[in-house]
Each structure stands twice: as structure tokens, then as C-alpha cells.
């Protein structure tokens, strides 16, 4: 998750170098739109919060915490099984 968030930030920085700047809200919404379906419950909650109350920094913290929670909830035998 951290790698994905860093990549999104890097792409935003590259756009800025090409004279197009994503504002904080655009970057935040782009990151949220890039998430896989496993994050749908979290996205539903974040939508209830409203775009105006979200920032990239807040979203980054929330996503990293949620991802860590998901990893911690994996049963040891599930970690080595194939889908």
C-alpha cells in the first residue's frame, strides 16, 4: 500500500513538473479511485465523510492503517495458500 501511495504521489509530482498541478483534493480522489474492491467498505465510509474533509495526508494514514489491519487479520495458514 505504501508503494502504491508513493507511486501516486510521484505521478502527481511528475505532472507538476510538466506544468499541470493536481490540487490536494484531486490527488486524494485519484488515490481513492485507484483502490481495488477490497477497500469498498472503507470507501463507503470515506464518502460519508465528504470530499471537503479529506486530504492526501489523512487518506494516506487511513489507508495504511486499514491495510495493516487487513494483513494482521490474515490467518497464518491463509497466508501460504493460493487462490
C-alpha positions in Angstrom: 0.0 0.0 0.0 2.8 2.4 0.9 4.4 1.7 -2.5 1.1 2.4 -4.3 0.7 5.7 -2.4 4.2 6.8 -3.0 3.8 6.0 -6.7 0.6 8.1 -6.9 2.4 11.0 -5.2 5.3 10.6 -7.6 3.0 10.7 -10.6 1.5 13.9 -9.1 4.9 15.4 -8.8 5.8 14.4 -12.4 2.6 16.2 -13.6 3.6 19.3 -11.7 7.0 19.2 -13.5 5.0 19.2 -16.8 3.1 22.3 -15.7 -0.1 20.6 -14.5 -0.7 20.6 -10.8 -3.2 18.3 -9.1 -4.6 20.0 -6.1 -4.8 18.1 -2.8 -8.5 17.2 -3.4 -7.8 15.9 -7.0 -4.9 13.8 -5.7 -7.0 12.4 -2.9 -9.9 11.4 -5.2 -7.5 9.9 -7.7 -5.9 7.7 -5.0 -9.3 6.6 -3.7 -10.5 5.8 -7.3 -7.3 3.7 -7.8 -8.1 1.3 -4.9 -9.2 -2.3 -5.5 -12.6 -3.7 -4.5 -11.3 -4.9 -1.1 -11.4 -1.3 0.0 -15.1 -0.7 -0.9 -16.3 -0.7 2.7 -13.7 1.9 3.6 -14.6 3.9 0.6 -18.2 3.9 1.6 -17.3 5.4 5.0 -15.0 8.0 3.4 -17.7 9.1 1.0 -19.9 9.7 4.0 -17.2 12.0 5.4 -17.3 14.1 2.3 -14.6 15.3 -0.1 -14.0 18.6 1.6 -12.9 16.9 4.8 -10.4 14.6 3.2 -6.7 15.3 2.3 -4.0 13.1 0.8 -2.2 13.1 4.2 -5.3 11.9 6.0 -6.1 9.3 3.4 -2.6 8.0 3.4 -2.8 7.4 7.2 -6.2 5.8 7.0 -5.3 3.5 4.1 -2.0 2.4 5.7 -3.8 1.6 9.0 -6.5 -0.3 7.2 -4.0 -2.2 5.1 -2.1 -3.2 8.2 -5.3 -4.3 9.9 -6.1 -6.4 6.8 -2.7 -8.0 6.9 -2.9 -8.7 10.7 -6.3 -10.4 10.2 -4.9 -13.0 7.8 -4.8 -16.4 9.4 -1.3 -18.0 9.2 -2.5 -20.9 7.1 -4.2 -18.4 4.7 -1.0 -16.5 4.1 0.5 -19.5 2.3 -2.5 -20.8 0.4 -3.0 -20.0 -3.2 -6.2 -18.5 -4.6 
